[in-house]
Protein backbone atom coordinates (compact mmCIF):
# COMPACT_ATOMS: atom_id res chain seq x y z
CA UNK A 1 0.00 0.00 0.00
CA UNK A 2 2.84 2.42 0.87
CA UNK A 3 4.39 1.77 -2.55
CA UNK A 4 1.14 2.70 -4.31
CA UNK A 5 0.92 5.95 -2.34
CA UNK A 6 4.54 6.81 -3.12
CA UNK A 7 3.95 6.12 -6.83
CA UNK A 8 0.88 8.38 -6.78
CA UNK A 9 2.83 11.14 -5.00
CA UNK A 10 5.69 10.84 -7.52
CA UNK A 11 3.20 10.96 -10.44
CA UNK A 12 1.33 14.01 -9.08
CA UNK A 13 4.54 15.88 -8.30
CA UNK A 14 5.95 15.06 -11.73
CA UNK A 15 2.81 16.48 -13.41
CA UNK A 16 3.01 19.66 -11.34
CA UNK A 17 6.72 20.09 -11.99
CA UNK A 18 6.29 19.54 -15.74
CA UNK A 19 3.52 22.14 -15.81
CA UNK A 20 5.67 24.57 -13.83
CA UNK A 21 8.94 24.19 -15.72
CA UNK A 22 7.99 23.40 -19.32
CA UNK A 23 5.60 24.70 -21.89
CA UNK A 24 3.57 21.52 -21.56
CA UNK A 25 -0.11 22.13 -20.86
CA UNK A 26 -1.79 19.60 -18.61
CA UNK A 27 -4.85 17.97 -20.07
CA UNK A 28 -8.12 18.26 -18.14
CA UNK A 29 -7.85 14.71 -16.75
CA UNK A 30 -4.32 15.31 -15.42
CA UNK A 31 -5.36 18.52 -13.72
CA UNK A 32 -8.36 16.75 -12.18
CA UNK A 33 -6.11 13.96 -10.87
CA UNK A 34 -3.92 16.57 -9.20
CA UNK A 35 -6.92 18.29 -7.61
CA UNK A 36 -8.42 14.99 -6.42
CA UNK A 37 -5.10 14.05 -4.84
CA UNK A 38 -4.69 17.43 -3.11
CA UNK A 39 -8.26 17.32 -1.80
CA UNK A 40 -7.42 14.05 -0.03
CA UNK A 41 -3.81 14.59 1.08
CA UNK A 42 -4.32 17.46 3.55
CA UNK A 43 -1.71 18.82 5.93
CA UNK A 44 1.10 16.61 7.25
CA UNK A 45 -0.35 14.78 10.29
CA UNK A 46 3.12 13.80 11.53
CA UNK A 47 4.68 17.27 11.44
CA UNK A 48 4.68 19.85 14.21
CA UNK A 49 4.58 23.59 13.66
CA UNK A 50 5.27 26.41 16.09
CA UNK A 51 2.01 27.93 17.31
CA UNK A 52 3.32 31.49 17.11
CA UNK A 53 2.06 34.68 18.70
CA UNK A 54 -1.11 35.00 16.66
CA UNK A 55 -2.72 32.07 18.45
CA UNK A 56 -0.99 32.34 21.81
CA UNK A 57 -3.57 32.58 24.57
CA UNK A 58 -6.28 30.67 22.73
CA UNK A 59 -7.83 27.69 24.48
CA UNK A 60 -7.53 24.52 22.40
CA UNK A 61 -8.45 21.03 23.51
CA UNK A 62 -8.46 22.00 27.18
CA UNK A 63 -5.18 23.87 27.28
CA UNK A 64 -4.06 27.45 26.72
CA UNK A 65 -1.66 27.76 23.81
CA UNK A 66 1.72 29.41 24.34
CA UNK A 67 3.70 30.96 21.47
CA UNK A 68 6.36 28.22 21.63
CA UNK A 69 3.93 25.29 21.62
CA UNK A 70 4.19 22.90 18.69
CA UNK A 71 1.00 21.56 17.13
CA UNK A 72 0.08 19.70 13.94
CA UNK A 73 -0.04 22.15 10.98
CA UNK A 74 -3.77 21.63 10.37
CA UNK A 75 -4.52 22.71 13.94
CA UNK A 76 -2.20 25.73 13.75
CA UNK A 77 -3.83 26.92 10.51
CA UNK A 78 -7.34 26.33 11.86
CA UNK A 79 -6.61 28.29 15.04
CA UNK A 80 -4.83 31.08 13.14
CA UNK A 81 -7.21 31.57 10.23
CA UNK A 82 -10.58 30.42 11.56
CA UNK A 83 -10.48 31.22 15.27
CA UNK A 84 -8.02 34.11 15.71
CA UNK A 85 -8.38 35.95 12.39
CA UNK A 86 -12.06 35.04 11.78
CA UNK A 87 -11.58 34.32 8.09
CA UNK A 88 -14.22 31.54 8.09
CA UNK A 89 -17.79 31.90 9.45
CA UNK A 90 -18.12 31.99 13.23
CA UNK A 91 -18.62 28.54 14.71
CA UNK A 92 -16.69 26.74 11.93
CA UNK A 93 -15.32 23.57 13.52
CA UNK A 94 -11.91 22.06 12.86
CA UNK A 95 -13.54 19.28 10.81
CA UNK A 96 -15.59 21.82 8.81
CA UNK A 97 -12.45 23.83 8.08
CA UNK A 98 -10.69 20.74 6.70
CA UNK A 99 -13.79 19.76 4.68
CA UNK A 100 -14.05 23.29 3.27
CA UNK A 101 -10.46 23.08 2.03
CA UNK A 102 -11.23 19.85 0.14
CA UNK A 103 -14.41 21.40 -1.23
CA UNK A 104 -12.54 24.52 -2.38
CA UNK A 105 -9.85 22.45 -4.12
CA UNK A 106 -12.51 20.62 -6.12
CA UNK A 107 -14.46 23.76 -7.00
CA UNK A 108 -14.99 24.35 -10.72
CA UNK A 109 -14.22 28.02 -9.96
CA UNK A 110 -10.73 27.17 -8.72
CA UNK A 111 -7.88 29.07 -10.33
CA UNK A 112 -4.67 27.05 -10.28
CA UNK A 113 -1.05 28.15 -10.52
CA UNK A 114 2.46 26.90 -9.91
CA UNK A 115 5.21 28.95 -8.33
CA UNK A 116 8.75 28.68 -7.07
CA UNK A 117 8.67 29.75 -3.41
CA UNK A 118 11.74 31.76 -2.36
CA UNK A 119 13.61 30.17 -5.30
CA UNK A 120 13.80 26.93 -3.28
CA UNK A 121 10.49 25.09 -3.33
CA UNK A 122 7.98 24.31 -6.07
CA UNK A 123 4.36 24.75 -5.07
CA UNK A 124 0.89 24.48 -6.53
CA UNK A 125 -1.62 27.11 -5.47
CA UNK A 126 -5.39 27.14 -5.70
CA UNK A 127 -7.50 30.28 -5.41
CA UNK A 128 -11.30 30.17 -5.12
CA UNK A 129 -13.93 32.78 -4.23
CA UNK A 130 -14.67 32.65 -0.50
CA UNK A 131 -18.44 32.74 -1.08
CA UNK A 132 -20.35 31.09 1.76
CA UNK A 133 -17.06 30.43 3.57
CA UNK A 134 -16.44 34.18 4.04
CA UNK A 135 -16.01 35.08 7.69
CA UNK A 136 -16.12 38.30 9.69
CA UNK A 137 -12.73 39.30 8.23
CA UNK A 138 -14.66 39.65 4.92
CA UNK A 139 -12.06 38.35 2.46
CA UNK A 140 -12.87 37.65 -1.18
CA UNK A 141 -10.62 34.65 -1.88
CA UNK A 142 -9.33 31.42 -0.36
CA UNK A 143 -5.72 30.46 -1.10
CA UNK A 144 -4.58 26.86 -0.63
CA UNK A 145 -0.99 25.84 -1.30
CA UNK A 146 0.66 22.45 -1.73
CA UNK A 147 4.44 22.03 -1.50
CA UNK A 148 6.01 19.33 -3.66
CA UNK A 149 8.98 18.70 -1.34
CA UNK A 150 6.72 17.46 1.46
CA UNK A 151 3.80 16.24 -0.64
CA UNK A 152 1.28 18.01 1.59
CA UNK A 153 -0.76 21.17 1.92
CA UNK A 154 1.15 23.93 3.65
CA UNK A 155 -1.55 26.58 4.08
CA UNK A 156 -5.20 27.48 3.56
CA UNK A 157 -6.34 31.01 4.32
CA UNK A 158 -8.47 33.85 2.99
CA UNK A 159 -7.35 37.16 1.48
CA UNK A 160 -8.61 40.13 -0.54
CA UNK A 161 -7.05 41.89 -3.51
CA UNK A 162 -3.98 40.58 -5.29
CA UNK A 163 -2.19 37.32 -4.65
CA UNK A 164 -0.46 37.75 -1.27
CA UNK A 165 3.29 37.65 -0.81
CA UNK A 166 4.16 38.00 -4.47
CA UNK A 167 7.67 38.96 -3.38
CA UNK A 168 8.45 35.36 -2.41
CA UNK A 169 6.74 33.61 -5.32
CA UNK A 170 8.71 33.42 -8.56
CA UNK A 171 8.00 31.86 -11.94
CA UNK A 172 4.23 31.95 -11.46
CA UNK A 173 2.44 30.00 -14.16
CA UNK A 174 -1.36 29.87 -14.30
CA UNK A 175 -2.68 26.43 -15.20
CA UNK A 176 -6.35 27.42 -14.96
CA UNK A 177 -7.52 30.97 -14.52
CA UNK A 178 -10.75 32.81 -15.04
CA UNK A 179 -9.60 36.26 -13.87
CA UNK A 180 -5.82 36.36 -13.65
CA UNK A 181 -3.59 36.08 -16.67
CA UNK A 182 -0.27 36.74 -15.02
CA UNK A 183 1.14 38.25 -11.88
QUIMOBEL-V164208 format. One record per pair of residues at least 24 apart in sequence whose C-alpha atoms are under 8 Angstrom apart, sorted by the first residue. I is the first residue (numbers start at 1). J is the second residue. Records with the same first field share a line. If there is no record, write none. Layout:
I: J + J
This chain:
9: 151
12: 37
13: 148 + 151
16: 114 + 124
17: 122
19: 114 + 175
20: 114 + 115 + 171 + 172 + 173
25: 175
26: 175
35: 105 + 106
36: 105 + 106
38: 102 + 105 + 146 + 152 + 153
39: 101 + 102 + 103 + 105 + 106
40: 102
41: 151 + 152 + 153
42: 98 + 152 + 153
43: 73 + 74 + 152 + 153 + 154 + 155
44: 72 + 73 + 74 + 152 + 153
45: 72 + 73 + 74
46: 72
47: 72 + 73
48: 72 + 73
49: 73 + 76
50: 76
51: 76
54: 80 + 84
55: 79 + 80 + 84
73: 154
74: 98
77: 155 + 156 + 157
81: 157 + 158
85: 137
86: 135 + 136 + 137
87: 134 + 135 + 136 + 137 + 138 + 139 + 157 + 158
88: 133 + 134 + 135 + 136 + 137
89: 133 + 134 + 135 + 136
90: 135 + 136
100: 133
101: 144 + 156
104: 128 + 142
105: 144
109: 178
110: 176 + 177
111: 174 + 175 + 176 + 177 + 178
112: 174 + 175 + 176 + 177
113: 172 + 173 + 174 + 175 + 176
114: 171 + 172 + 173 + 174 + 175
115: 169 + 170 + 171 + 172 + 173
116: 169 + 170 + 171 + 172
117: 168 + 169 + 170
118: 168 + 169 + 170
119: 168 + 169 + 170
121: 147 + 148 + 149
122: 147 + 148 + 149
123: 147 + 148
124: 148
130: 158
